[in-house]
Amino acid sequence: MTATGKPLPLAPHGPDFGNPLASSQLIPLFSPFKLGPVMLPNRIVMAPMTRCTATEGVPGEGVANYYRRRAENGVGLIISEGIGVDHAAALGTGTLGETNLPVLHGARAFTRWKEIVDQVHAGGGRIFAQLWHQGPVRMPGTGPHPDALSCRPSGRWGPLCGNTSASAQYLAAVRVQTPPMTESDIADVIAAYGRTAANARSAGFDGLAIHGAHGYLIDSFFWAATNARNDAWGGSLRARTRFACEVIKEVRRVGGGLPIAFRFSQWKLQNYEARLVDSPTSLEALLCPLAEAGVDLFDASTRQFHLPAFTGSVRTLAGWAKHLTGIATMAVGGVGFSHELKESFAGDVLAADNAKVAAQAIECGEFDLIGIGRALLADPAWVGKLRTGALLPNFRTSMFTEANQDL
């Protein structure tokens, strides 16, 4: 949202884009920000992006350099790729066939993550560990523990007619109804989040990020399409936040004061067009209990950061989260490119000069931080190029699967 109340505009990127901080419009992006005890040098965050380089849960040898290069090129905060929590059903094959996913339990994985954190710090950066449980999205019979039953609040994967990029093989496997999670199952998963958060703290991470979006386990408790429970873990939207709140409290309990970020979304991998909430009132019912449980930063995951969240207002999803809770927020989705994430699966995407839009929103108090995804996959020096006005990179579809030169 702009200062005049108009929708956030977008502009194509051109070869004559800006001169070094040639653009005073970018100044808000490069101002410091304090998140709990952590001082960030600027407002630019590397969004979490799965890279599929792990062997038996241990991140690949090049991952430390991959993150360090982004840190030393000016990223204010890195949020790691999703790290499977210490639970047998946390990880498996996902909607796009992703495998080789990392964990943070076990001596080898812990040691590798500590090396990664040390390298990020040596590069002058800060890094949060994103704690992840795939929940319904995990394909049954896959992952490090194929015999483990995938975790689903009500045994449902999601709607049968949703807009998804998943393959027919995947859909045939996940759409089979499974038993709902028991009280014991729920307690085990909450404890698993706590163990992994404690490991992250011991490894030296600067903060903890909880993945509560995109139809994964925590989000599947929020979403009525996957949570039809009539016990204490279901019911109204506010009641459906209980599982997330218990996870947050457990992570807070063992986190030693590390700041906690929480990612939420409207869209789901089961249905890109899903809407978890349809009004600010419903969003308030979702987010305020999470804030009370101990969240320090809301990460509003959208495919286009600048779009209004609800009819009748130009305020974005991140803007509403900040307005309703008073807590710091991060927007993400489409910065640096002409088209949103889903369109990247179909073809290459051109660079766009829309970082100024994010800077203006930060200056106006719409949100506090901006997440950058594909742009930092395309070029680890993207932040520096943005600052100096150098030509920004386009995004090749192959970048989703090809190995980065430093991985």
VOLOKE-703045 format. One line per 5 residues: number of its first residue (from 1); their letters; for each residue x, y, z of C-alpha. Coordinates in Angstrom, 3 decimals, m for minus. Layout:
<nodes>
NUM = A = X/Y/Z ~ ...
</nodes>
This chain:
<nodes>
1 = MTATG = 0.000/0.000/0.000 ~ 1.283/3.435/m0.858 ~ 1.118/6.584/1.243 ~ m1.743/7.788/m0.959 ~ m3.750/4.612/m0.368
6 = KPLPL = m3.334/3.360/m3.941 ~ m2.493/m0.284/m4.759 ~ 1.226/m1.005/m4.956 ~ 2.340/m0.567/m8.609 ~ 4.772/m2.768/m10.516
11 = APHGP = 7.240/m1.669/m13.208 ~ 9.307/m3.687/m15.696 ~ 13.035/m3.832/m15.203 ~ 15.126/m2.161/m17.897 ~ 18.831/m2.032/m18.755
16 = DFGNP = 19.061/1.601/m17.609 ~ 17.782/0.813/m14.083 ~ 19.079/3.204/m11.469 ~ 22.500/4.228/m10.261 ~ 24.033/3.233/m6.947
21 = LASSQ = 21.551/3.807/m4.248 ~ 20.845/5.883/m7.378 ~ 17.743/5.430/m6.014 ~ 17.005/7.107/m2.769 ~ 13.741/5.117/m3.025
26 = LIPLF = 15.702/2.038/m1.940 ~ 16.942/3.581/1.321 ~ 14.225/1.932/3.478 ~ 15.426/m1.513/2.331 ~ 18.901/m0.788/3.665
31 = SPFKL = 17.923/0.551/7.073 ~ 18.658/m1.633/10.138 ~ 15.939/m3.481/12.035 ~ 15.933/m4.996/15.513 ~ 14.081/m8.295/15.893
36 = GPVML = 14.146/m9.260/19.548 ~ 17.812/m9.439/20.541 ~ 18.956/m9.693/16.907 ~ 19.999/m6.556/15.023 ~ 19.604/m6.941/11.263
41 = PNRIV = 21.720/m4.673/9.041 ~ 18.903/m4.250/6.525 ~ 15.344/m5.329/5.722 ~ 16.201/m7.940/3.061 ~ 15.586/m11.568/4.026
46 = MAPMT = 16.538/m14.671/2.067 ~ 13.302/m16.641/2.062 ~ 13.463/m20.381/2.836 ~ 13.949/m22.473/m0.319 ~ 14.308/m26.255/m0.427
51 = RCTAT = 17.478/m27.291/m2.286 ~ 17.329/m31.134/m2.071 ~ 21.052/m31.662/m1.465 ~ 20.963/m33.710/1.734 ~ 22.211/m37.284/2.020
56 = EGVPG = 20.579/m39.233/4.841 ~ 19.415/m35.921/6.268 ~ 22.880/m34.311/6.225 ~ 23.087/m31.114/4.119 ~ 25.523/m31.314/1.204
61 = EGVAN = 29.106/m30.148/1.614 ~ 28.494/m27.058/m0.521 ~ 25.551/m25.762/1.479 ~ 27.709/m23.746/3.893 ~ 29.265/m21.855/0.982
66 = YYRRR = 25.837/m21.445/m0.639 ~ 24.497/m19.609/2.411 ~ 27.739/m17.764/3.161 ~ 27.853/m16.245/m0.322 ~ 24.408/m14.738/0.182
71 = AENGV = 25.391/m13.437/3.631 ~ 28.610/m11.779/2.500 ~ 26.796/m10.225/m0.463 ~ 24.506/m8.253/1.822 ~ 21.457/m10.333/2.781
76 = GLIIS = 20.262/m9.005/6.140 ~ 18.791/m12.305/7.363 ~ 18.777/m15.838/5.975 ~ 15.949/m18.232/6.783 ~ 17.190/m21.729/6.103
81 = EGIGV = 15.515/m24.225/3.845 ~ 12.972/m26.361/5.683 ~ 14.608/m28.629/8.280 ~ 12.618/m31.723/9.166 ~ 11.815/m31.912/12.864
86 = DHAAA = 12.840/m34.974/14.854 ~ 9.786/m37.072/13.997 ~ 9.573/m40.196/11.833 ~ 6.881/m38.814/9.515 ~ 8.265/m35.275/9.196
91 = LGTGT = 9.784/m35.737/5.742 ~ 9.135/m37.620/2.531 ~ 8.447/m36.948/m1.129 ~ 6.464/m33.745/m1.644 ~ 4.120/m32.427/m4.327
96 = LGETN = 6.926/m31.681/m6.805 ~ 8.828/m34.913/m6.134 ~ 11.360/m33.278/m3.839 ~ 13.562/m35.628/m1.824 ~ 16.988/m35.464/m0.100
101 = LPVLH = 15.737/m33.126/2.603 ~ 17.768/m32.077/5.674 ~ 17.274/m32.712/9.385 ~ 18.994/m31.325/12.487 ~ 19.103/m34.404/14.685
106 = GARAF = 21.913/m36.932/14.677 ~ 25.571/m36.065/15.113 ~ 26.444/m35.718/11.411 ~ 23.518/m33.454/10.560 ~ 24.059/m31.329/13.662
111 = TRWKE = 27.755/m30.902/12.878 ~ 27.040/m29.891/9.285 ~ 24.456/m27.313/10.351 ~ 26.860/m25.881/12.897 ~ 29.415/m25.496/10.096
116 = IVDQV = 26.769/m23.737/8.004 ~ 25.854/m21.346/10.820 ~ 29.533/m20.603/11.483 ~ 30.108/m19.823/7.797 ~ 27.107/m17.494/7.654
121 = HAGGG = 28.389/m15.669/10.725 ~ 31.866/m15.479/9.207 ~ 30.254/m13.849/6.168 ~ 28.665/m11.228/8.396 ~ 25.162/m12.677/8.252
126 = RIFAQ = 22.372/m13.871/10.514 ~ 20.473/m17.133/10.029 ~ 17.260/m18.632/11.416 ~ 16.470/m22.363/11.283 ~ 13.132/m23.141/9.666
131 = LWHQG = 11.424/m26.019/11.482 ~ 9.260/m28.105/9.160 ~ 6.867/m31.039/9.240 ~ 5.277/m31.941/5.912 ~ 2.186/m33.469/7.471
136 = PVRMP = m0.431/m34.383/4.813 ~ 1.849/m33.279/1.964 ~ 4.289/m36.152/2.622 ~ 3.679/m38.997/0.197 ~ 2.986/m42.197/2.160
141 = GTGPH = 5.769/m44.777/2.097 ~ 8.557/m42.272/1.383 ~ 11.270/m40.493/3.320 ~ 13.811/m41.810/5.818 ~ 11.093/m43.762/7.651
146 = PDALS = 8.788/m45.075/4.897 ~ 6.745/m47.204/7.313 ~ 5.707/m44.171/9.372 ~ 2.126/m43.038/8.888 ~ 1.857/m39.514/7.475
151 = CRPSG = 0.403/m37.058/9.998 ~ m3.005/m35.619/9.172 ~ m5.412/m33.938/11.617 ~ m8.450/m35.711/10.136 ~ m6.839/m38.181/7.758
156 = RWGPL = m7.455/m35.895/4.757 ~ m4.821/m34.752/2.269 ~ m6.988/m31.919/0.948 ~ m9.732/m31.202/m1.600 ~ m9.953/m33.509/m4.600
161 = CGNTS = m10.475/m30.699/m7.104 ~ m7.819/m28.199/m6.059 ~ m5.490/m26.314/m8.413 ~ m2.143/m28.039/m7.836 ~ 1.092/m28.775/m9.729
166 = ASAQY = 1.344/m32.276/m8.258 ~ 1.739/m35.305/m10.516 ~ m0.982/m37.890/m11.056 ~ 1.181/m40.511/m9.329 ~ 1.563/m38.337/m6.263
171 = LAAVR = m2.135/m37.495/m6.127 ~ m3.150/m41.145/m6.369 ~ m0.950/m41.940/m3.366 ~ m1.924/m39.066/m1.070 ~ m5.662/m38.889/m1.640
176 = VQTPP = m6.287/m42.149/0.194 ~ m7.899/m41.425/3.568 ~ m5.724/m42.244/6.596 ~ m6.491/m42.432/10.336 ~ m6.672/m39.032/12.090
181 = MTESD = m3.829/m38.121/14.436 ~ m4.334/m39.360/17.985 ~ m3.625/m37.395/21.153 ~ m0.392/m39.357/21.448 ~ 0.569/m38.523/17.842
186 = IADVI = m0.017/m34.822/18.489 ~ 2.033/m34.822/21.689 ~ 4.895/m36.623/19.923 ~ 5.046/m34.054/17.137 ~ 4.976/m31.098/19.537
191 = AAYGR = 7.861/m32.656/21.463 ~ 9.736/m33.178/18.171 ~ 9.529/m29.457/17.432 ~ 10.999/m28.786/20.858 ~ 13.926/m31.176/20.356
196 = TAANA = 14.771/m29.665/16.997 ~ 14.488/m26.105/18.311 ~ 16.887/m27.016/21.129 ~ 19.326/m28.455/18.593 ~ 19.090/m25.282/16.503
201 = RSAGF = 19.875/m23.179/19.524 ~ 22.888/m25.379/20.325 ~ 24.101/m25.128/16.725 ~ 24.250/m21.341/17.050 ~ 21.274/m20.252/14.934
206 = DGLAI = 20.223/m16.654/15.564 ~ 16.524/m17.447/15.603 ~ 13.840/m20.017/14.879 ~ 11.313/m19.996/12.045 ~ 8.245/m22.224/12.215
211 = HGAHG = 6.700/m23.272/8.896 ~ 2.963/m22.946/9.371 ~ 1.935/m22.443/5.736 ~ 1.250/m24.065/2.351 ~ m0.797/m27.035/3.578
216 = YLIDS = 1.975/m28.638/5.633 ~ 1.212/m30.047/9.078 ~ 0.609/m26.896/11.130 ~ m1.365/m25.283/8.311 ~ m3.441/m28.442/7.932
221 = FFWAA = m4.716/m27.876/11.469 ~ m5.748/m24.313/10.508 ~ m7.503/m25.290/7.270 ~ m11.095/m26.511/7.451 ~ m10.523/m28.667/4.351
226 = TNARN = m8.024/m30.798/6.285 ~ m9.218/m30.354/9.879 ~ m12.739/m31.598/10.540 ~ m12.007/m32.604/14.125 ~ m14.645/m31.995/16.792
231 = DAWGG = m12.320/m32.322/19.777 ~ m10.027/m29.736/21.392 ~ m7.836/m29.629/18.262 ~ m10.642/m28.614/15.884 ~ m13.799/m26.544/15.628
236 = SLRAR = m13.743/m22.788/15.033 ~ m10.785/m21.138/13.333 ~ m9.540/m19.832/16.663 ~ m9.852/m23.346/18.115 ~ m7.914/m24.756/15.152
241 = TRFAC = m4.937/m22.603/16.153 ~ m4.384/m24.703/19.287 ~ m1.859/m27.087/17.709 ~ 0.235/m24.200/16.360 ~ 0.074/m22.420/19.707
246 = EVIKE = 1.331/m25.498/21.543 ~ 4.193/m25.847/19.047 ~ 5.111/m22.175/19.477 ~ 5.034/m22.460/23.268 ~ 7.283/m25.520/23.187
251 = VRRVG = 9.735/m23.846/20.817 ~ 9.699/m20.748/23.016 ~ 10.282/m22.863/26.121 ~ 13.502/m24.433/24.790 ~ 14.641/m21.593/22.557
256 = GGLPI = 16.565/m19.633/25.146 ~ 15.114/m16.291/24.091 ~ 15.797/m16.683/20.365 ~ 13.278/m14.754/18.251 ~ 10.547/m16.843/16.610
261 = AFRFS = 9.236/m16.224/13.098 ~ 6.025/m17.897/11.946 ~ 5.146/m18.427/8.279 ~ 1.467/m18.510/7.280 ~ m0.326/m18.387/3.940
266 = QWKLQ = m3.663/m18.374/2.199 ~ m2.590/m20.675/m0.654 ~ m1.830/m24.361/m0.247 ~ 0.136/m26.885/m2.262 ~ m3.097/m28.883/m2.402
271 = NYEAR = m4.866/m25.873/m3.921 ~ m3.085/m22.736/m5.098 ~ m6.392/m20.862/m5.034 ~ m7.266/m21.756/m1.423 ~ m8.129/m19.013/1.039
276 = LVDSP = m7.666/m19.782/4.692 ~ m9.443/m16.584/5.751 ~ m11.783/m14.217/3.893 ~ m11.762/m11.155/6.133 ~ m9.593/m9.192/8.549
281 = TSLEA = m11.776/m10.489/11.383 ~ m10.950/m14.083/10.486 ~ m7.271/m13.239/10.090 ~ m7.323/m11.723/13.564 ~ m8.828/m14.950/14.937
286 = LLCPL = m5.977/m16.866/13.316 ~ m3.007/m14.671/14.208 ~ m3.718/m13.188/17.621 ~ m3.539/m16.529/19.472 ~ m0.205/m17.210/17.745
291 = AEAGV = 1.100/m13.803/18.785 ~ 0.036/m14.465/22.371 ~ 1.809/m17.842/22.257 ~ 5.139/m16.149/21.524 ~ 5.633/m15.205/17.845
296 = DLFDA = 8.032/m12.289/17.208 ~ 7.670/m12.053/13.414 ~ 4.875/m13.066/11.047 ~ 6.056/m14.203/7.608 ~ 3.076/m13.665/5.303
301 = STRQF = 3.745/m15.998/2.381 ~ 2.044/m14.817/m0.792 ~ 2.855/m15.378/m4.447 ~ 2.706/m11.605/m5.109 ~ 3.636/m9.464/m2.136
306 = HLPAF = 2.018/m6.232/m3.310 ~ m1.560/m7.438/m3.844 ~ m4.423/m6.467/m1.500 ~ m5.432/m9.265/0.865 ~ m9.164/m8.548/1.056
311 = TGSVR = m11.821/m6.799/m0.973 ~ m12.407/m3.222/0.081 ~ m8.850/m2.441/1.175 ~ m5.477/m2.074/m0.523 ~ m3.670/m3.400/2.555
316 = TLAGW = m1.531/m6.481/1.875 ~ m1.585/m9.733/3.855 ~ 1.609/m8.743/5.687 ~ 0.123/m5.303/6.266 ~ m2.995/m6.748/7.835
321 = AKHLT = m0.923/m9.072/10.034 ~ 1.000/m6.097/11.397 ~ m2.108/m3.967/11.785 ~ m4.065/m6.648/13.667 ~ m1.321/m7.979/15.955
326 = GIATM = 1.141/m5.100/16.358 ~ 3.924/m7.580/15.682 ~ 6.684/m7.205/13.076 ~ 5.870/m8.711/9.687 ~ 7.650/m9.846/6.562
331 = AVGGV = 6.157/m9.832/3.074 ~ 7.318/m12.229/0.372 ~ 6.324/m13.108/m3.158 ~ 7.539/m11.984/m6.552 ~ 10.209/m9.428/m5.631
336 = GFSHE = 12.671/m9.067/m8.483 ~ 10.539/m10.725/m11.173 ~ 7.780/m9.996/m13.618 ~ 5.700/m13.075/m12.741 ~ 4.855/m14.991/m9.593
341 = LKESF = 6.222/m18.330/m8.402 ~ 3.732/m20.705/m10.035 ~ 4.428/m19.246/m13.478 ~ 8.134/m20.011/m13.005 ~ 7.311/m23.716/m13.243
346 = AGDVL = 6.022/m23.159/m16.789 ~ 8.808/m21.021/m18.233 ~ 11.606/m18.529/m17.646 ~ 10.741/m15.281/m15.866 ~ 12.217/m11.842/m16.563
351 = AADNA = 13.668/m9.535/m13.938 ~ 11.482/m6.638/m12.778 ~ 12.210/m3.445/m10.891 ~ 9.688/m3.853/m8.077 ~ 12.009/m3.692/m5.058
356 = KVAAQ = 11.214/0.016/m4.839 ~ 7.593/m0.928/m4.232 ~ 8.648/m3.012/m1.240 ~ 10.862/m0.181/0.004 ~ 7.971/2.254/m0.192
361 = AIECG = 5.714/m0.151/1.729 ~ 8.352/m0.471/4.465 ~ 8.721/3.301/4.634 ~ 4.952/3.662/5.005 ~ 4.859/1.087/7.806
366 = EFDLI = 2.937/m1.519/5.790 ~ 5.422/m4.231/6.800 ~ 8.961/m4.412/8.178 ~ 10.972/m6.933/6.148 ~ 10.856/m8.264/2.597
371 = GIGRA = 11.638/m11.861/1.657 ~ 13.577/m12.623/m1.520 ~ 13.406/m16.097/m3.037 ~ 14.075/m16.837/m6.710 ~ 16.220/m13.718/m7.165
376 = LLADP = 18.737/m15.050/m4.638 ~ 18.730/m18.456/m6.302 ~ 19.506/m16.762/m9.577 ~ 22.346/m14.645/m8.162 ~ 23.925/m14.675/m4.690
381 = AWVGK = 25.046/m11.067/m5.309 ~ 21.507/m9.858/m6.020 ~ 21.387/m7.530/m2.987 ~ 24.604/m5.787/m3.959 ~ 23.425/m5.411/m7.534
386 = LRTGA = 20.158/m3.954/m6.346 ~ 22.050/m1.471/m4.196 ~ 24.377/m0.332/m6.985 ~ 21.899/m0.431/m9.837 ~ 23.606/m3.258/m11.737
391 = LLPNF = 21.553/m5.392/m14.124 ~ 19.438/m7.885/m12.166 ~ 19.178/m11.515/m13.300 ~ 16.340/m13.281/m15.028 ~ 15.166/m16.640/m13.665
396 = RTSMF = 15.518/m19.870/m15.608 ~ 13.010/m22.601/m14.838 ~ 15.890/m25.091/m14.639 ~ 17.160/m23.287/m11.539 ~ 14.562/m25.168/m9.489
401 = TEANQ = 16.316/m28.478/m10.114 ~ 19.857/m27.794/m11.297 ~ 22.631/m27.660/m8.723 ~ 23.852/m24.187/m7.876 ~ 27.519/m23.711/m8.643
406 = DL = 28.221/m23.548/m4.924 ~ 26.089/m26.511/m3.821
</nodes>
